[in-house]
C-alpha cells in the first residue's frame, strides 16, 4: 500500500503506508517536501491508520518535515496512532514536537 | 515427578535459521518478516513480534546504509542468523562493510553520521529498548556484527506492571 497525499486548506494530510522503513521513507519525504514548497503548506498531518510497522526511519520523516515547517510557525500532527506507533513516538521524545490527536 | 520432567523436555524448542542477501533497501522488509515468521512457534504476542521486527529492521538498515554506505554490489552482502533456545531468541546481523570507529559514540541516542539522509540516530536505542540484550562488535574496515537477544513471553506482564 502506497502513501497518499492530500491538501486541505493549510494542511498536508499524509496517509502513511502499511510499512514505514528506510526503503519507503525517502520517497515519502521527497513528495511531502514538494507539496510543502509548491503549495506553501503550513502544517502536516501524519495519518497512521493503515500503518502496521514503523522503525526509526519514521522518526526521520517526522523530524525532517517538522524542521521544514516549524520555522514558519507550522505544526505537525499525528492521527490514528496505535500503541506500537505511540511507543516509538514516546521513546524517541517525538511527542514533544508532534501533537498526537485522539 | 519423572513425567513432569519428560513433558518439559518434550517442550524444548531448538531451531536455527541463516540467510544472506544483498545490501539493498528492499531486503529490509524481507529480513524482518523472515525473523517474525521464524519465532511464530514460540507463540509471541503481537507486541513482541513488533519489537523484534523493529530491532531487526534497524540493524539491517544500519548494515545497508552505514556498513555498505548505501552502495549495492555483488560483494555487499548482509548475513542474518537466528537461533531459538526454548523461549529465547538470538538474532545476529553481520556485514563486512566499513565498520564503526567509535561504537560508544555510535550508540548514543540521536547521534548519526548521516543527518543529510534524515537518519534519526535512534537505531541502536531502538534495538536496546525493544530487545533484552544488545552487543555490537565492529572493526573499521572489517565490518560490524550486531547480536541481540530477546526472551519471549514476558512482555505482557511487564506491560501490566
Interface residues (C-beta under 8 A of the other chain):
Chain A: X19 X21 X22 X23 X25 X26 X29 X53 X54 X55 X56 X57 X59 X60 X61 X63 X64 X83 X84 X88 X91 X92
Chain B: X25 X26 X28 X29 X32 X47 X50 X53 X54 X57 X58 X61 X64 X65 X117 X118 X119 X120 X122 X123 X125 X126 X129
